[in-house]
């Protein structure tokens, strides 16, 4: 791993995200790239009025807001630079002013991983903004994404979700490429049973042979047959782990956890970092 992007809503600095990115960069000898995103489309809509029968756009509130937010953005950058100078000096800063999810997808092409805080937001309606931004980012990103809470635990136990698909295996391979198994103590492979009568995981012999060559301490957890998104969402919210790795399962689980009816929304009550990627 050589390039770790940590992405910030320029108006909301995430200590959890920068601390996690620093730890990843230290472990791998990578450069940290702090990407500070600011949504101009949301922020800077001039207010229209009618003057002498003609539309008139008053840009003075927009200019005042732009100045205030530029100062706040600079403060966030200064905080990031302080953390890096104090704990890991190999860093760079990118300031993007435009459409956040599009800009970050462009940055992802040349990165190993993106770290983003669970509280990232670009509108005053944080819940809707978080859901939209994360969904759009995961849809288009060209590298793995790690969504982290504000106070993540040190990495010790890894949960790998697996359903036999190429996407789930690819996510596990990507994780093991970026985070060699020898650094960590325990891995649990979690699958949802394919039927009520079977507790075997898909392609069990081949997958077991593959994963045991990667990690010495691996256990397997087979969840009851049913809706994979619901089963895994419940498991994630009730089991202690350091990181959850998702591929094919990831989109279903995130859709479940991001839905308003979910008991604990992932981005509102994020407990553990979630590593997700897809082919």
URFENQUI-V915308 format. One record per residue. N is the residue number from 1. NEAR is the number of other ideal C-beta (glycine too) atoms within 10 Angstrom. Layout:
# URFENQUI-V915308
n/near
N/NEAR
N/NEAR
This chain:
# URFENQUI-V915308
n/near
1/17
2/11
3/18
4/28
5/24
6/29
7/29
8/25
9/25
10/23
11/18
12/14
13/21
14/25
15/13
16/18
17/28
18/25
19/18
20/23
21/31
22/21
23/17
24/22
25/25
26/14
27/15
28/18
29/9
30/21
31/17
32/24
33/20
34/25
35/23
36/21
37/26
38/24
39/22
40/14
41/10
42/14
43/15
44/16
45/11
46/13
47/11
48/10
49/10
50/8
51/10
52/5
53/5
54/7
55/8
56/11
57/11
58/12
59/11
60/9
61/12
62/15
63/12
64/10
65/12
66/16
67/10
68/11
69/16
70/14
71/9
72/15
73/20
74/13
75/13
76/20
77/18
78/11
79/16
80/24
81/14
82/11
83/20
84/21
85/10
86/9
87/13
88/18
89/9
90/13
91/21
92/11
93/13
94/15
95/15
96/19
97/17
98/12
99/17
100/28
101/21
102/13
103/18
104/25
105/19
106/14
107/20
108/21
109/9
110/12
111/23
112/19
113/26
114/26
115/29
116/25
117/27
118/23
119/18
120/23
121/20
122/23
123/15
124/8
125/12
126/16
127/14
128/12
129/19
130/25
131/21
132/17
133/23
134/22
135/15
136/16
137/22
138/19
139/11
140/13
141/21
142/13
143/18
144/24
145/23
146/25
147/25
148/25
149/21
150/14
151/10
152/21
153/14
154/6
155/18
156/13
157/17
158/25
159/24
160/27
161/29
162/24
163/20
164/16
165/15
166/11
167/18
168/25
169/21
170/16
171/26
172/25
173/14
174/21
175/25
176/17
177/11
178/20
179/20
180/14
181/17
182/8
183/11
184/16
185/13
186/15
187/24
188/18
189/22
190/24
191/25
192/23
193/17
194/15
195/8
196/9
197/7
198/11
199/14
200/12
201/21
202/14
203/15
204/12
205/9
206/11
207/19
208/14
209/10
210/13
211/19
212/12
213/9
214/16
215/18
216/11
217/12
218/16
219/9
220/17
221/14
222/15
223/17
224/9
225/15
226/12
227/11
228/19
229/20
230/16
231/21
232/26
233/24
234/15
235/19
236/23
237/16
238/9
239/15
240/10
241/22
242/17
243/21
244/26
245/29
246/29
247/27
248/20
249/25
250/24
251/17
252/20
253/23
254/23
255/14
256/21
257/24
258/19
259/13
260/8
261/6
262/17
263/9
264/14
265/19
266/26
267/23
268/15
269/13
270/24
271/19
272/21
273/22
274/26
275/27
276/25
277/24
278/19
279/12
